[in-house]
Amino acid sequence: MHETMVAQSIFESIQQLTNEHNARAVEATISCGQFNPINDEVLNFAFDLIAKGTPCEGMKLNIKHIPLSASCKQCGVRFDYDVYKPGCPDCNSMEFDFKEDAPLLLEEIELEPN
Amino acid sequence: MKISLNKKILDKNEECAMQNSEFFADNDILCLNVISSPGSGKTTILSQTIRDLTGEIKIAVIEGDIRTDIDAKKIRAAGASAVQIETKGSCHLSAQQVTGALMAIPAAGMDVIFIENVGNLVCPSDFVLGEDLRVVVLSVPEGDDKPIKYPGTFAKADVILINKIDLIDYIDFSLERVIADIRVVNDKAEILQLSATTGEGMENWYNWLRSKITQ
């Protein structure tokens, strides 16, 4: 995933709100799926750099990785699909039905008045 | 104060992609976003396609590279309009760059516009450009482990072209493994084997293209 651009996009969305509410951001929660994964370390690093000297400086960024639910076409078992260790946990089959992968979302932010 | 947003993070790119997509729909253009590693043969496939389908399908190409207009020149030499986007460091094209590029070619009169993305199997897959469909190219010399290493890109493909198939006897490359690994993440994409250099399998690609234009 492209963490710097994601960090910039999150920052712009939050900055709009801190300006509107004359507040500073203390915490934000984002979520991503399995086929658009985020590297937490890289995103945090990029966000901290961008946020320096702004009302977002020091903000805690929570990153949720939403599992991708799959069901095995062979044995029917439901499981959380791991892109890097594919295979049904029960029968090792490689044929699955997937639920839709989670989009990259800015879910929630918490502001504190200045 | 907590504010619930549930806002798409790359929404600016997506809004712009939506406008591109409307432009393609309004003008009856099929837009294909072509993604692969550097050196897989994207430009060679497109150049050969332009030569072979001259007079049948009107094609223009938007080329994305970090530097140089080498690829756009090759496309023009093959007989099609091309515009080069030099990203100057960025590893993928954005929808906004495509909007700008569309003004530099006679886009409205085309049947097909190919967007040849920056050679990269990671980042381009996350940025929609407004395309109708995605073409992913994997060439034999890259090795048969690419689909399992870069599942995100292969998961979102509509057609996967296995290029340089004429080299398969010289390289340790298992077609069975590649197809099985693609099927783990993508059970719908058509998988076509071809060689843009020898012409082997190109007719299957053209037929796929024709079928999508008429849809």
Interface residues (C-beta under 8 A of the other chain):
Chain A: M1 H2 M5 V6 S9 I10 S13 L17 H21 A23 I30 F35 N36 P37 V83 Y84 P86 M94 E95 F96 P103 L104 L105 L106 E107 E108 I109 E110 L111 E112 P113
Chain B: M1 K2 I3 S4 L5 N6 K7 K8 I9 L10 D11 K12 C91 H92 C123 D126 F127 I148 P151 G152 A155 K156 A180 R183 V184 V185 D187
